Amino acid sequence: MGKKVKLELCSFSLNSSLVAQNDGADRIELCGGFLEGGTTPSIGLVKKTLESVEIPVYVMIRPRGGDFIYDDTEFQVMKEDIVEIKKLNPGGFVLGLLTAEGKIDTVKTKVLMELAHPCPVTFHRAFDVCEDPFEAIEDLIVLGVENILTSGQQNTAEAGIELLRQLVIKANGRINIMAGSGVGESNVLKFLEAGVDAVHFTAKKAIESNMVFRKESVKMGDDHIDEYINYEADPEKVRKVKSLIQS
């Protein structure tokens, strides 16, 4: 309970990144593809965010939504994204690759980490769908990964809190365990008590579109998505969680 727990905001826009900067986040995970759970952001978003904030910005490297096994063409894209984004001097990178058997893809991960060096790397929630989390954590330590973002292999971190406790013990200071998925002011103290090194959340707030004319019969994406709602980080939520961590 005495250690400093970092607060990471998952941001999908420049506006949310500015909220992170101004309202107490220690670090940003910068993503595109909100509806896919986070994909590689545009180079424009990366550039403007890095120009606009001073806290570390870790950039997501994920070419698509879905699973975490990538073919050669996708892997080539991931490598090129790291090379180009690294030129902008980000704080770090976020990635996650698995084999078809649910193991950490140590071969491809090592290649990406070498390209990213000396930028630190977070292994994202691909960890939550690997076969053996205790084997996986050792593989990631050997690779030199800095952080693991995990919900304890459950849909929410609160549901996975017992595994989070075990992962903290297993890590023993060799790698940082960051709790994410469903984290907020109502439960953040539970994760601090569990001993995690960081908490990760979006602090999302639904914002109604400014469109007045709406052709509801035409969809640009999935039928279940409301295309007239956007999501941004809520400054009040960020401030409340930060206050709870500090207290």
Residue pairs with C-beta under 8 A, 6 or more apart in sequence:
1 192
1 193
1 195
3 197
5 191
5 192
5 196
5 197
5 198
5 199
5 245
6 26
6 27
6 178
6 197
6 198
6 199
7 24
7 25
7 26
7 27
7 198
7 199
7 238
7 241
7 242
7 245
8 25
8 26
8 27
8 28
8 29
8 58
8 178
8 180
8 198
8 199
8 200
8 201
9 16
9 17
9 19
9 20
9 25
9 27
9 28
9 29
9 200
9 201
9 202
9 203
9 233
9 238
10 28
10 29
10 31
10 38
10 180
10 200
10 201
10 202
11 17
11 19
11 20
11 28
11 29
11 30
11 31
11 49
11 202
11 233
12 31
12 32
12 33
12 34
12 38
12 41
12 202
12 231
13 45
13 232
14 45
14 48
14 49
14 52
15 232
15 233
16 202
16 232
16 233
17 28
17 30
17 49
17 52
17 53
17 57
18 52
18 53
19 25
19 203
19 232
19 233
19 234
19 235
19 238
20 28
20 53
20 55
20 233
20 238
21 28
21 52
21 53
21 54
21 55
22 235
23 235
23 238
23 239
23 242
24 238
24 239
24 241
24 242
24 243
25 55
25 238
25 242
26 55
26 56
26 198
27 55
27 56
27 57
27 58
27 91
27 198
28 49
28 53
28 55
28 56
28 57
28 58
28 91
29 38
29 58
29 60
29 94
29 122
29 149
29 200
30 41
30 45
30 46
30 49
30 57
30 58
30 59
30 60
30 90
31 38
31 39
31 40
31 41
31 60
31 62
31 94
32 38
32 39
32 40
32 41
32 42
32 45
32 60
33 39
33 40
33 62
33 65
34 231
35 65
35 221
35 222
35 225
36 64
36 65
36 66
37 65
37 125
38 60
38 62
38 94
38 124
39 60
39 62
39 63
39 64
39 65
40 59
40 60
40 61
40 62
40 63
40 78
40 81
41 59
41 60
43 84
43 85
43 88
46 57
46 59
46 85
46 88
46 90
47 88
49 57
50 57
50 88
50 89
50 90
55 91
56 91
56 92
57 90
57 91
57 92
58 90
58 91
58 92
58 93
58 94
58 120
58 122
59 85
59 90
59 92
59 93
59 94
60 93
60 94
60 95
60 124
61 78
61 81
61 82
61 85
61 93
61 94
61 95
61 112
62 78
62 94
62 95
62 96
62 124
63 70
63 74
63 77
63 78
63 81
64 74
67 98
67 129
68 96
68 97
68 98
68 126
68 129
69 97
69 98
69 99
69 100
69 105
70 78
70 97
70 108
75 108
78 95
78 112
79 111
79 112
79 115
82 93
82 112
82 115
82 116
83 115
85 93
86 115
86 116
86 119
90 119
91 119
91 120
92 116
92 119
92 120
92 121
92 122
92 146
93 112
93 116
93 119
93 120
93 121
93 122
94 121
94 122
94 123
94 124
94 149
95 109
95 112
95 121
95 122
95 123
95 124
96 123
96 124
96 125
96 126
96 127
97 104
97 105
97 108
97 109
97 112
97 126
98 104
98 105
98 126
98 129
98 130
99 105
101 131
102 129
102 130
102 131
102 132
103 130
103 131
103 132
103 135
103 136
103 139
104 123
104 130
104 136
104 139
104 140
104 143
106 139
106 142
106 143
109 123
109 143
109 145
110 143
112 121
113 121
113 143
113 144
113 145
120 146
120 147
121 144
121 145
121 146
121 147
122 145
122 146
122 147
122 148
122 149
122 178
123 140
123 145
123 147
123 148
123 149
124 149
125 149
125 150
125 151
125 180
125 181
127 133
127 136
127 140
127 148
127 149
127 150
127 153
128 150
128 151
128 152
128 153
128 154
128 160
128 181
129 153
130 136
133 150
133 153
133 163
133 167
134 166
134 167
134 170
137 148
137 167
137 170
137 171
137 175
140 148
140 175
141 171
141 174
141 175
145 175
146 175
146 176
147 175
147 176
147 177
147 178
147 197
147 198
148 167
148 171
148 175
148 176
148 177
148 178
149 178
149 180
149 200
150 157
150 160
150 163
150 164
150 167
150 177
150 178
150 179
150 180
151 157
151 159
151 160
151 179
151 180
151 181
151 182
152 159
152 160
152 161
152 162
152 163
152 164
152 167
152 179
153 160
153 163
154 160
154 163
154 181
155 181
155 182
156 181
156 182
157 164
157 179
157 180
157 181
157 182
157 183
157 187
157 191
158 182
158 183
158 187
158 190
159 182
161 179
161 190
161 191
161 194
164 177
164 179
164 191
164 194
164 196
165 194
165 195
167 177
168 177
168 194
168 195
168 196
168 197
169 195
171 177
176 197
176 198
177 195
177 196
177 197
177 198
178 196
178 197
178 198
178 199
178 200
179 191
179 194
179 196
179 198
179 199
179 200
180 199
180 200
180 201
183 191
183 199
183 200
183 201
183 241
184 201
184 203
184 237
184 241
185 237
185 240
185 241
185 244
188 199
188 241
188 244
188 245
189 244
191 199
192 199
192 245
199 241
199 245
201 237
201 241
202 231
202 233
203 233
203 234
203 235
203 237
203 238
203 241
204 231
204 232
204 233
204 234
205 231
205 232
205 233
205 234
205 237
206 229
206 230
206 231
207 229
207 230
207 231
207 232
208 228
208 229
209 227
209 228
209 229
209 230
211 228
214 228
219 225
219 227
220 227
221 227
